[in-house]
Amino acid sequence: MPAEPANLMEAIVSLAKRRGFIYPSSEIYGGLNGFFDYGPLGAELKKKIRDCWWNDMVRRRDDIVGLESSIIMHPDVWKASGHVAGFTDPLVDCKVSKQRYRADQLFFAPVVVAGKIIGYVSALESDNIAADLQTAAETLKRKKAVQGTLAPVQSRDMTEAKPEEIPLIPSPATGEPGSLTAPRAFNMMFQTNVGALSDASSVAYLRPETAQGMFVDFKNVVDTTRVKLPFGIAQIGKSFRNEITPRNFIFRSREFEQMEMEYFIHEDADWAKCHEEWIAWCEAWLRSIGLPDSHLSRHAHPKEKLAFYSKGTVDIMFKYPFGVQELWGIAARGNYDLTQHANASGKPQEMFDEATKKKFVPHVIEPAVGVDRIMLAVLCAGYAEEDVPDEKGNVEKRTVLRLSPRIAPVKVAVLPLIKNKEQLVGRAKDLYVKLKRKYAVNYDDGGAIGKRYRRQDEAGTPWCVTIDFETIEKPGDTFTLRERDSMKQRRITETELFALLEEQVY
Ligand code: GAP
């Protein structure tokens, strides 16, 4: 039976390091918080996720074209888009420890005993924030030796703290009140300077999203291709956000990769229907790369929390080990972005309606997802530790990554049963070279065959082919095909193997 270890995140971080999926960035210098490197298996897995998305989103559709815009754009882009003024998170500093917190992730509560406030407690966001604060309240009551009934704690986050409460709330770093500042807006864009001068005139930003590239190049695409509404522009690329508290491994980092698509529709089109169609498309796509329905859900943003221009946003949520969190946001953004850029640049961003003979600014539906978040989701959903019998019938533990063949970093491992039999090795190498032309393949001749299977299980390789004595001694030129998930073995010919790959890897 597949089993999740008690601490799934720890197990995944450990596997990711051990097998070369993910390393901390600049590790030999102590790492840099919020930045990661992707090792050989990780780079391949990310590439497969990107390729699947690009193939399904762009190449296999007639209504979507691709784009690669620059990471550093004219700074006015970010003024027009609203990022310079408003791309902020609320920040709280602890003046003593120099720790920084996102105000909406730092919770506090007054401790009320016999109807009187005897002090305040605080805790960082967790799955069990109410219980954490209640425990802290009980400790405070005991420490202050106050008699009477402790009321259940009523938690709020720091954005809701009244000015007179702030000096009374303890810092999570020191446990003492008096050192936390009031929340202030912290802009998350990374700044740089373009050119030889470092002054205000040369300030530029690393993009915090890829989306603005599609808006700024909207007219270029319309004028240089034959797109007709409705149509989309898609892009995959790095984005950068100076997150106050990067956390949960690669879930929230400071450098990450986005896959975004802007789907432009007529101003009179049924945006709600189009929005729903894109949500369903994204869900189906996540299923196609192996994420189970049981881990997926939807969260519709409440109307009062939407930006003024937004018609609706639905997030596809994933059940990560640290809680249910946003994976993919699908927003109906009206024509806000194109209108902003038209006003700021003085260049109209319109299309012509042949039927009404009128110009209009198209509206947009935007599915936006992070590659790194998908990668973490497939690792979490695919990881299992199982008790299985070894060759001698003894029970041993196997760690397996059940990755979909679509995205598995290695599709097939070619294993000669022994490495000192020329005929076996020759046939294995011949097959390996043929497979390599089309697929990511591994050749492994080191150690007992059972050990080699386990190595591939951990890497998420769906199939191993063993070239054995039957291959060279019996007619038919068949190999042993061993399936990762069932561990079942059967004989297969080269033609059948290529047919299997053709069907499952697309
Ligand atoms: N253009 C819209 C936009 O960027 P977003 O919700 O801020 O919307 C879209 O980002 C997606 O990018 C998120 O759903 C998430 O998958 C990913 N993402 C955002 N911030 C991230 C971060 N700090 N680290 C990793 N992925 C992130």
Residues whose N, C-alpha, C, O or C-beta is under 5 A from the ligand:
A	BS01	GAP	P208 E209 A211 R241 I250 F251 R252 S253 F256 Q258 E326 L327 W328 G329 A368 V369 G370 R373
